[in-house]
Amino acid sequence: MSATNAASAAVGISSSDGEALTTSAIVAAEAVTGSHVLQIKAYSTTTKELGNGKHIKSSTFSVGGHRWYIRYYPDGNALENAGWISIYLQHDHTDAAVEVKAGFVFGVLDNSGRYVPMFTTKTSVDDTFCCKNRRWGFSKFVTRKALEESSYIRDDCLKIRCDVIVSKGISTEATMQFVLVPPSNLHLHFGSLLSGAVGADVTFEVAGEMFAAHRCVLAARSSVFMAELFGPMKEKTMNCIEIQDMEARVFETMLHFIYTDTMPDIDQEDAFVITDHTAFACSSGQI
C-alpha cells in the first residue's frame, strides 16, 4: 500500500500575446507503506525462557523494495530495560552502499485487529537505515506489568503490528487534479466488519464454533453463497446454518479471505494445511 503527502502550487506564466496563463503542479513527498503482524503465541513461555537481553526475529517482509524484519525482546534489550518489552525494526540488507529513510509504528493489537492507543508508539521523524545503523526502534516500548494486567494477551497470545513508511523522495508533477485520491483500504474496513460482527445477519456453526457474517458480502463474493442465501435453497430463511465436513479454522480462514482478499497471518505449517483444505472446499463446491 502506498501513501503520498502532497502540496499543490499554482504557477503564473505569460503567453506570447501578453495574456496570463495559469498551470498547476504537485510537489509530493512520495512514500510506500506496508504492515507486518508479529504474533507471539506462547507469550509467558517465551518471556521466561529468553529473559533479558535476548530476542526473537520475525519472518522477513518487504516494503518499498526493501527487506525488513522485527527484533522482539520480551524482557528488554539490556539490564536497564528489564521489565520492558524492547522492539526494533531491522533493515535486512548487507550492501553498505544501500540506505533508506523510513518511519514506523509499533502497536499492540486488540481483539478486532486495531491498535491499542496506550500500547502504540511511532517515530516522530524518518530514520536513516544505513551501514552504520540498520536497526531502529524502542528500548522501552511497553512495560510487561501493564501489558500483562491488560486484556490484550488472549490465550497466552500477543499480537504486535508494525507499519513501515518508506520515503521515496520528492517529485514534481504537472497535473490538473487538485484532490488526491488516497489508496484503497477497503479490505481493512471489511476485515473490521467481519471481526466486529456489526450488522451481521447470518450465523454459521462449524465443528461446534459459531461465526457471524453478512449475507450480502458472502453472496457478492461466492456464487455458492448467493444460491444458498438468496436462491430457492432452504438456507435462505435460516438464521443459523450448519457447515459439515469442514474444520472451524478452515472456515475462519475462508471468511477472512472472502472479506479481505488476503490470507490471515498464520504459521507456515498451518498455512499449508488450511490452504489445502480451503482449495478442496472451493473445488468441491462448498464455497
C-alpha beads as a LAMMPS data file, in Angstrom:
LAMMPS data file: protein, C-alpha beads

287 atoms
286 bonds

1 atom types
1 bond types

-500.0 500.0 xlo xhi
-500.0 500.0 ylo yhi
-500.0 500.0 zlo zhi

Masses

1 110.0

Atoms # bond

1 1 1 0.000 0.000 0.000
2 1 1 1.318 3.440 -0.869
3 1 1 0.622 6.891 0.561
4 1 1 1.544 10.332 -0.727
5 1 1 1.633 13.615 1.136
6 1 1 1.429 16.423 -1.389
7 1 1 1.011 20.169 -1.733
8 1 1 -0.218 21.772 -4.956
9 1 1 1.203 25.034 -6.270
10 1 1 -0.260 27.364 -8.912
11 1 1 2.294 28.956 -11.235
12 1 1 1.604 32.070 -13.369
13 1 1 3.098 32.145 -16.886
14 1 1 2.857 34.910 -19.514
15 1 1 1.963 33.864 -23.053
16 1 1 3.391 35.450 -26.223
17 1 1 0.374 37.756 -26.603
18 1 1 0.649 39.033 -23.047
19 1 1 -2.242 37.042 -21.551
20 1 1 -1.649 35.365 -18.203
21 1 1 -1.847 31.595 -18.225
22 1 1 -2.161 29.502 -15.058
23 1 1 -0.953 25.934 -14.655
24 1 1 -0.776 23.701 -11.598
25 1 1 1.807 21.303 -10.252
26 1 1 2.065 18.775 -7.458
27 1 1 5.164 18.797 -5.285
28 1 1 4.965 15.496 -3.447
29 1 1 6.849 13.613 -0.787
30 1 1 6.275 10.087 -2.030
31 1 1 6.159 7.132 0.314
32 1 1 5.248 3.454 0.335
33 1 1 3.556 1.907 3.347
34 1 1 3.322 -1.735 4.393
35 1 1 2.477 -3.699 7.540
36 1 1 3.563 -6.864 9.303
37 1 1 1.976 -8.553 12.328
38 1 1 4.240 -10.330 14.826
39 1 1 2.314 -12.987 16.742
40 1 1 3.789 -14.313 19.996
41 1 1 1.718 -17.438 20.636
42 1 1 3.403 -18.630 23.846
43 1 1 3.943 -15.238 25.470
44 1 1 4.624 -16.432 29.030
45 1 1 6.962 -19.246 27.952
46 1 1 8.837 -17.015 25.516
47 1 1 9.343 -14.336 28.162
48 1 1 10.548 -16.817 30.775
49 1 1 12.901 -18.810 28.541
50 1 1 14.521 -15.881 26.701
51 1 1 14.868 -13.437 29.564
52 1 1 16.695 -10.124 29.473
53 1 1 18.898 -9.220 26.517
54 1 1 17.704 -11.989 24.207
55 1 1 15.364 -11.643 21.266
56 1 1 13.429 -13.470 18.580
57 1 1 13.171 -12.474 14.927
58 1 1 10.033 -12.238 12.857
59 1 1 9.861 -13.579 9.339
60 1 1 11.240 -11.241 6.674
61 1 1 8.773 -8.987 4.855
62 1 1 9.093 -6.463 2.031
63 1 1 8.057 -2.797 1.956
64 1 1 9.137 -0.201 -0.604
65 1 1 11.500 -2.600 -2.359
66 1 1 13.417 -3.313 0.866
67 1 1 13.504 -6.355 3.147
68 1 1 12.730 -5.950 6.864
69 1 1 12.214 -7.994 9.987
70 1 1 11.271 -7.292 13.625
71 1 1 13.516 -7.954 16.655
72 1 1 11.396 -8.636 19.764
73 1 1 12.978 -8.585 23.245
74 1 1 10.373 -9.930 25.750
75 1 1 12.268 -8.629 28.809
76 1 1 14.250 -5.684 27.458
77 1 1 17.349 -5.488 25.283
78 1 1 19.631 -4.525 28.205
79 1 1 19.722 -4.715 32.002
80 1 1 18.475 -1.148 32.406
81 1 1 15.393 -2.055 30.337
82 1 1 14.420 -5.194 32.255
83 1 1 10.673 -5.291 32.847
84 1 1 10.044 -3.625 29.496
85 1 1 9.426 -5.049 26.053
86 1 1 12.006 -3.719 23.595
87 1 1 11.223 -3.866 19.899
88 1 1 13.144 -2.855 16.778
89 1 1 12.719 -2.666 13.019
90 1 1 15.724 -4.190 11.225
91 1 1 16.681 -3.342 7.630
92 1 1 17.705 -6.721 6.179
93 1 1 20.458 -5.654 3.780
94 1 1 24.199 -6.300 3.682
95 1 1 25.217 -3.894 0.891
96 1 1 26.986 -0.955 2.585
97 1 1 26.001 1.395 -0.234
98 1 1 22.261 0.857 0.313
99 1 1 20.445 3.181 2.672
100 1 1 16.802 4.072 3.098
101 1 1 14.763 6.557 5.114
102 1 1 11.681 5.232 6.820
103 1 1 9.271 5.956 9.628
104 1 1 7.432 3.243 11.522
105 1 1 4.749 2.492 14.095
106 1 1 4.666 -0.364 16.605
107 1 1 1.391 -1.152 18.346
108 1 1 -0.281 -3.938 20.304
109 1 1 -3.477 -5.111 18.573
110 1 1 -6.843 -5.561 20.249
111 1 1 -9.306 -8.370 19.512
112 1 1 -10.586 -6.616 16.370
113 1 1 -7.106 -6.065 14.928
114 1 1 -6.892 -2.357 15.786
115 1 1 -4.052 -0.563 17.534
116 1 1 -4.388 -0.122 21.314
117 1 1 -3.545 3.611 21.755
118 1 1 -1.858 3.228 25.152
119 1 1 0.396 0.483 23.738
120 1 1 1.261 2.190 20.428
121 1 1 4.407 4.210 19.647
122 1 1 5.584 5.818 16.414
123 1 1 8.670 7.660 15.251
124 1 1 8.468 11.460 15.117
125 1 1 10.820 11.716 12.106
126 1 1 12.089 9.342 9.434
127 1 1 15.143 7.334 10.496
128 1 1 18.013 6.555 8.129
129 1 1 18.764 2.843 7.847
130 1 1 22.348 2.535 6.553
131 1 1 25.568 0.590 7.084
132 1 1 26.195 2.460 10.361
133 1 1 22.817 1.544 11.807
134 1 1 20.386 -0.913 10.200
135 1 1 18.171 -1.103 13.287
136 1 1 15.845 1.464 14.876
137 1 1 13.118 1.057 17.456
138 1 1 12.100 1.461 21.065
139 1 1 14.082 0.096 24.005
140 1 1 11.125 0.849 26.305
141 1 1 8.125 0.018 24.144
142 1 1 5.643 -1.126 26.844
143 1 1 6.055 -2.380 30.391
144 1 1 5.418 -6.080 30.884
145 1 1 3.406 -5.350 34.047
146 1 1 0.944 -3.034 32.312
147 1 1 0.590 -5.344 29.334
148 1 1 0.107 -8.486 31.402
149 1 1 -2.528 -6.765 33.543
150 1 1 -4.459 -5.733 30.431
151 1 1 -6.845 -7.856 28.370
152 1 1 -4.734 -7.805 25.229
153 1 1 -2.883 -11.076 25.837
154 1 1 -5.510 -13.667 24.989
155 1 1 -4.882 -17.394 25.313
156 1 1 -1.228 -16.542 26.031
157 1 1 -1.004 -14.880 22.611
158 1 1 0.249 -11.340 21.914
159 1 1 -0.068 -9.577 18.555
160 1 1 2.063 -6.552 17.617
161 1 1 1.749 -4.796 14.270
162 1 1 4.470 -2.755 12.614
163 1 1 3.568 -0.195 9.942
164 1 1 6.585 0.839 7.858
165 1 1 6.546 4.046 5.774
166 1 1 9.427 4.091 3.294
167 1 1 10.323 7.507 1.870
168 1 1 10.739 7.543 -1.914
169 1 1 11.940 11.154 -2.226
170 1 1 10.389 14.338 -3.635
171 1 1 8.759 14.557 -7.037
172 1 1 7.124 17.359 -9.018
173 1 1 4.401 16.540 -11.495
174 1 1 2.185 18.816 -13.570
175 1 1 -1.451 17.930 -13.018
176 1 1 -4.954 19.279 -13.285
177 1 1 -6.134 17.161 -10.363
178 1 1 -6.304 19.131 -7.120
179 1 1 -7.739 16.347 -4.964
180 1 1 -5.518 13.300 -4.488
181 1 1 -7.437 10.069 -4.127
182 1 1 -5.995 8.067 -1.208
183 1 1 -5.034 4.420 -1.745
184 1 1 -7.732 1.875 -1.141
185 1 1 -8.049 0.436 2.355
186 1 1 -11.392 -1.213 1.660
187 1 1 -10.071 -4.594 2.780
188 1 1 -9.272 -3.179 6.236
189 1 1 -12.823 -1.880 6.670
190 1 1 -14.334 -5.183 5.549
191 1 1 -11.959 -7.029 7.879
192 1 1 -13.177 -4.878 10.791
193 1 1 -16.770 -5.515 9.709
194 1 1 -16.153 -9.264 9.941
195 1 1 -14.252 -9.213 13.247
196 1 1 -16.698 -6.800 14.881
197 1 1 -19.793 -8.606 13.531
198 1 1 -21.575 -5.238 13.209
199 1 1 -24.804 -5.706 11.264
200 1 1 -24.251 -9.448 10.880
201 1 1 -27.422 -11.201 9.715
202 1 1 -26.399 -14.844 9.426
203 1 1 -24.509 -17.259 11.677
204 1 1 -22.603 -20.388 10.695
205 1 1 -21.957 -23.321 13.007
206 1 1 -18.770 -25.152 12.059
207 1 1 -17.401 -28.004 14.189
208 1 1 -19.054 -26.553 17.287
209 1 1 -17.871 -22.975 16.737
210 1 1 -20.091 -20.036 15.711
211 1 1 -19.188 -17.445 13.056
212 1 1 -21.222 -14.288 12.364
213 1 1 -21.253 -12.889 8.832
214 1 1 -23.172 -10.731 6.352
215 1 1 -25.347 -12.279 3.649
216 1 1 -24.719 -9.552 1.064
217 1 1 -20.920 -9.762 1.380
218 1 1 -20.898 -13.558 1.100
219 1 1 -23.266 -13.546 -1.864
220 1 1 -21.257 -10.906 -3.692
221 1 1 -18.074 -12.947 -3.305
222 1 1 -19.350 -16.503 -3.828
223 1 1 -21.879 -17.947 -6.284
224 1 1 -22.455 -20.832 -3.867
225 1 1 -23.369 -18.454 -1.048
226 1 1 -25.516 -16.465 -3.478
227 1 1 -27.537 -19.609 -4.227
228 1 1 -27.715 -20.656 -0.568
229 1 1 -28.644 -17.286 0.893
230 1 1 -30.767 -15.691 -1.830
231 1 1 -31.834 -18.616 -4.007
232 1 1 -34.552 -21.237 -3.550
233 1 1 -32.457 -23.318 -1.136
234 1 1 -33.678 -23.786 2.445
235 1 1 -30.730 -21.827 3.866
236 1 1 -32.360 -18.650 2.526
237 1 1 -34.695 -18.465 5.525
238 1 1 -32.288 -19.817 8.154
239 1 1 -30.512 -17.514 10.603
240 1 1 -28.055 -20.215 11.669
241 1 1 -26.531 -22.529 9.054
242 1 1 -24.549 -25.641 9.931
243 1 1 -21.482 -26.368 7.780
244 1 1 -20.469 -30.022 7.812
245 1 1 -17.208 -31.778 6.917
246 1 1 -15.067 -28.688 7.454
247 1 1 -12.711 -27.601 10.238
248 1 1 -13.529 -24.377 12.081
249 1 1 -10.120 -22.822 11.356
250 1 1 -10.527 -23.558 7.631
251 1 1 -13.915 -21.835 7.587
252 1 1 -12.497 -18.893 9.571
253 1 1 -9.658 -18.536 7.053
254 1 1 -12.130 -18.734 4.189
255 1 1 -14.254 -15.948 5.706
256 1 1 -11.153 -13.781 6.193
257 1 1 -10.230 -14.245 2.516
258 1 1 -13.783 -13.534 1.336
259 1 1 -13.889 -10.256 3.265
260 1 1 -10.320 -9.002 2.743
261 1 1 -8.946 -10.856 -0.309
262 1 1 -5.910 -11.732 1.839
263 1 1 -4.780 -14.675 3.956
264 1 1 -4.521 -14.155 7.739
265 1 1 -1.143 -14.167 9.492
266 1 1 -0.686 -17.832 10.468
267 1 1 2.182 -20.275 10.930
268 1 1 3.668 -21.676 7.726
269 1 1 2.819 -25.238 8.729
270 1 1 -0.810 -24.302 9.410
271 1 1 -0.921 -22.295 6.193
272 1 1 -0.176 -25.379 4.062
273 1 1 -2.890 -27.425 5.784
274 1 1 -5.516 -24.682 5.723
275 1 1 -4.768 -23.698 2.115
276 1 1 -5.123 -27.328 1.046
277 1 1 -8.464 -27.688 2.865
278 1 1 -9.723 -24.351 1.543
279 1 1 -8.794 -25.316 -2.020
280 1 1 -10.711 -28.564 -1.587
281 1 1 -13.739 -26.639 -0.300
282 1 1 -13.632 -24.446 -3.412
283 1 1 -13.242 -27.337 -5.843
284 1 1 -15.998 -29.376 -4.190
285 1 1 -18.493 -26.524 -4.374
286 1 1 -18.680 -25.839 -0.647
287 1 1 -17.905 -22.145 -1.251

Bonds

1 1 1 2
2 1 2 3
3 1 3 4
4 1 4 5
5 1 5 6
6 1 6 7
7 1 7 8
8 1 8 9
9 1 9 10
10 1 10 11
11 1 11 12
12 1 12 13
13 1 13 14
14 1 14 15
15 1 15 16
16 1 16 17
17 1 17 18
18 1 18 19
19 1 19 20
20 1 20 21
21 1 21 22
22 1 22 23
23 1 23 24
24 1 24 25
25 1 25 26
26 1 26 27
27 1 27 28
28 1 28 29
29 1 29 30
30 1 30 31
31 1 31 32
32 1 32 33
33 1 33 34
34 1 34 35
35 1 35 36
36 1 36 37
37 1 37 38
38 1 38 39
39 1 39 40
40 1 40 41
41 1 41 42
42 1 42 43
43 1 43 44
44 1 44 45
45 1 45 46
46 1 46 47
47 1 47 48
48 1 48 49
49 1 49 50
50 1 50 51
51 1 51 52
52 1 52 53
53 1 53 54
54 1 54 55
55 1 55 56
56 1 56 57
57 1 57 58
58 1 58 59
59 1 59 60
60 1 60 61
61 1 61 62
62 1 62 63
63 1 63 64
64 1 64 65
65 1 65 66
66 1 66 67
67 1 67 68
68 1 68 69
69 1 69 70
70 1 70 71
71 1 71 72
72 1 72 73
73 1 73 74
74 1 74 75
75 1 75 76
76 1 76 77
77 1 77 78
78 1 78 79
79 1 79 80
80 1 80 81
81 1 81 82
82 1 82 83
83 1 83 84
84 1 84 85
85 1 85 86
86 1 86 87
87 1 87 88
88 1 88 89
89 1 89 90
90 1 90 91
91 1 91 92
92 1 92 93
93 1 93 94
94 1 94 95
95 1 95 96
96 1 96 97
97 1 97 98
98 1 98 99
99 1 99 100
100 1 100 101
101 1 101 102
102 1 102 103
103 1 103 104
104 1 104 105
105 1 105 106
106 1 106 107
107 1 107 108
108 1 108 109
109 1 109 110
110 1 110 111
111 1 111 112
112 1 112 113
113 1 113 114
114 1 114 115
115 1 115 116
116 1 116 117
117 1 117 118
118 1 118 119
119 1 119 120
120 1 120 121
121 1 121 122
122 1 122 123
123 1 123 124
124 1 124 125
125 1 125 126
126 1 126 127
127 1 127 128
128 1 128 129
129 1 129 130
130 1 130 131
131 1 131 132
132 1 132 133
133 1 133 134
134 1 134 135
135 1 135 136
136 1 136 137
137 1 137 138
138 1 138 139
139 1 139 140
140 1 140 141
141 1 141 142
142 1 142 143
143 1 143 144
144 1 144 145
145 1 145 146
146 1 146 147
147 1 147 148
148 1 148 149
149 1 149 150
150 1 150 151
151 1 151 152
152 1 152 153
153 1 153 154
154 1 154 155
155 1 155 156
156 1 156 157
157 1 157 158
158 1 158 159
159 1 159 160
160 1 160 161
161 1 161 162
162 1 162 163
163 1 163 164
164 1 164 165
165 1 165 166
166 1 166 167
167 1 167 168
168 1 168 169
169 1 169 170
170 1 170 171
171 1 171 172
172 1 172 173
173 1 173 174
174 1 174 175
175 1 175 176
176 1 176 177
177 1 177 178
178 1 178 179
179 1 179 180
180 1 180 181
181 1 181 182
182 1 182 183
183 1 183 184
184 1 184 185
185 1 185 186
186 1 186 187
187 1 187 188
188 1 188 189
189 1 189 190
190 1 190 191
191 1 191 192
192 1 192 193
193 1 193 194
194 1 194 195
195 1 195 196
196 1 196 197
197 1 197 198
198 1 198 199
199 1 199 200
200 1 200 201
201 1 201 202
202 1 202 203
203 1 203 204
204 1 204 205
205 1 205 206
206 1 206 207
207 1 207 208
208 1 208 209
209 1 209 210
210 1 210 211
211 1 211 212
212 1 212 213
213 1 213 214
214 1 214 215
215 1 215 216
216 1 216 217
217 1 217 218
218 1 218 219
219 1 219 220
220 1 220 221
221 1 221 222
222 1 222 223
223 1 223 224
224 1 224 225
225 1 225 226
226 1 226 227
227 1 227 228
228 1 228 229
229 1 229 230
230 1 230 231
231 1 231 232
232 1 232 233
233 1 233 234
234 1 234 235
235 1 235 236
236 1 236 237
237 1 237 238
238 1 238 239
239 1 239 240
240 1 240 241
241 1 241 242
242 1 242 243
243 1 243 244
244 1 244 245
245 1 245 246
246 1 246 247
247 1 247 248
248 1 248 249
249 1 249 250
250 1 250 251
251 1 251 252
252 1 252 253
253 1 253 254
254 1 254 255
255 1 255 256
256 1 256 257
257 1 257 258
258 1 258 259
259 1 259 260
260 1 260 261
261 1 261 262
262 1 262 263
263 1 263 264
264 1 264 265
265 1 265 266
266 1 266 267
267 1 267 268
268 1 268 269
269 1 269 270
270 1 270 271
271 1 271 272
272 1 272 273
273 1 273 274
274 1 274 275
275 1 275 276
276 1 276 277
277 1 277 278
278 1 278 279
279 1 279 280
280 1 280 281
281 1 281 282
282 1 282 283
283 1 283 284
284 1 284 285
285 1 285 286
286 1 286 287
